[in-house]
Amino acid sequence: MRDVAIVGIGQTPVGELWDKSLRQLGHDAIRAAMADAGIEQADALFVGNMLSGELAGQEHLAALLADFLGMRGIEAAKIEAACASGAAALRVGTMAVASGMADVVIVAGVEKMTDTLPAETTAGLALAADQEYEVAEGATFLALNAMLMRRYMHEYDIPHSAFAPFPVNAHHNARGNPNAMFHMDISPARYEKAPVVAPPINVMDSSPICDGAAALVLVPARRAAEFGSGKRIVRIAASASAVDTLAVHDRGDPLFLEAAYLSSHKAYALAGVTPADIDFFELHDAFSIMSVLSLEACGFAQRGRGVDLGESGAITLSGRLPITTLGGLKARGHPVGATGVYQALEVVQQLRGDAGPNQLAHAHIGMAQNIGGSGATIVTHILIGED
């Protein structure tokens, strides 16, 4: 197996991008990544996307993008794993290069969510849940996460205010990201006064519906110096994926993300690191409760103590484990199928020293984790900046 490096990154701003079609968003991000890598062609294109068929009436998305990019003849496939589609596409691309079956691979994530009515978009997102035993009973992902948050608060005697540092931190960091959807700070007081959408979850606990696209170019690490413009080489030290039950009620312990534990610990073993070696973590903060459960499952906090990392300031840019360094899903935005690619791209920005005002002082090993559904599919990547 060959080591794999990321030599090109590209993205569109995240937001309500009504003037851009699905194919245009994908095109713009991919062309930017190709320019960054200094390539005109690739062997394969893998596209992470969840909702193109349901919301845009467009399946066969990877072929559409390859055609629109003028790259006919290459291998192209859409990869779907609910909200983890972006990271799943990155994993497929990584395996293609590592195995020697391709030398230059483009991985993209693209999603268009704002051209449909909220009820249609919500129904589309619910396709990632158990249709017979969750959706048929009226359980949306918002409702499922609300139940998890309420149970967590009950089990560990945690007040709702203890979750405030997570969205507060995300919004603060998004101010330094020109591609983020939101560029305003929020205070703990504003968090507490935010409208409740599914008790105890309020608006500030929830990531937004939005559009966006991001792309990466992967090559064998030994050839990485041939590409790009002399920027620091970023190697994919580990790629790991695991699944859990689709329905939350089928899990032995609904407050433990088993797939996060399995994929993160597989990744640690592959990269030869421990949680203590991770310099920063781009976690999947679709809801505040998921931030806390991820930190605990990945070994950064004991069960019931994930909120302490927020309250102590450990998750801030100057803390011992910065998270959501460019806004995360909460403030950069969560265009679902593209999110995992945005996360990996932002890790590359930090490792290259290209994170602008949000640049971490010591960024050598970064981790990204993308969650599909309410924890049924979880993909973890560890990236290392090569000196």
Secondary structure as GFF3:
##gff-version 3
##sequence-region A 1 387
A	DSSP	beta_strand	4	11	.	.	.	ID=ss1
A	DSSP	alpha_helix	22	37	.	.	.	ID=ss2
A	DSSP	beta_strand	44	48	.	.	.	ID=ss3
A	DSSP	alpha_helix	52	55	.	.	.	ID=ss4
A	DSSP	alpha_helix	61	68	.	.	.	ID=ss5
A	DSSP	beta_strand	75	79	.	.	.	ID=ss6
A	DSSP	three_ten_helix	82	84	.	.	.	ID=ss7
A	DSSP	alpha_helix	85	99	.	.	.	ID=ss8
A	DSSP	beta_strand	105	111	.	.	.	ID=ss9
A	DSSP	alpha_helix	118	125	.	.	.	ID=ss10
A	DSSP	three_ten_helix	126	128	.	.	.	ID=ss11
A	DSSP	three_ten_helix	135	137	.	.	.	ID=ss12
A	DSSP	alpha_helix	141	156	.	.	.	ID=ss13
A	DSSP	three_ten_helix	160	163	.	.	.	ID=ss14
A	DSSP	alpha_helix	165	174	.	.	.	ID=ss15
A	DSSP	alpha_helix	188	193	.	.	.	ID=ss16
A	DSSP	beta_strand	196	198	.	.	.	ID=ss17
A	DSSP	beta_strand	201	202	.	.	.	ID=ss18
A	DSSP	three_ten_helix	203	205	.	.	.	ID=ss19
A	DSSP	beta_strand	212	220	.	.	.	ID=ss20
A	DSSP	three_ten_helix	221	226	.	.	.	ID=ss21
A	DSSP	beta_strand	234	243	.	.	.	ID=ss22
A	DSSP	three_ten_helix	248	250	.	.	.	ID=ss23
A	DSSP	alpha_helix	258	271	.	.	.	ID=ss24
A	DSSP	three_ten_helix	275	277	.	.	.	ID=ss25
A	DSSP	beta_strand	280	282	.	.	.	ID=ss26
A	DSSP	alpha_helix	288	297	.	.	.	ID=ss27
A	DSSP	alpha_helix	306	311	.	.	.	ID=ss28
A	DSSP	alpha_helix	328	331	.	.	.	ID=ss29
A	DSSP	alpha_helix	336	352	.	.	.	ID=ss30
A	DSSP	three_ten_helix	356	358	.	.	.	ID=ss31
A	DSSP	beta_strand	365	372	.	.	.	ID=ss32
A	DSSP	beta_strand	377	385	.	.	.	ID=ss33
###
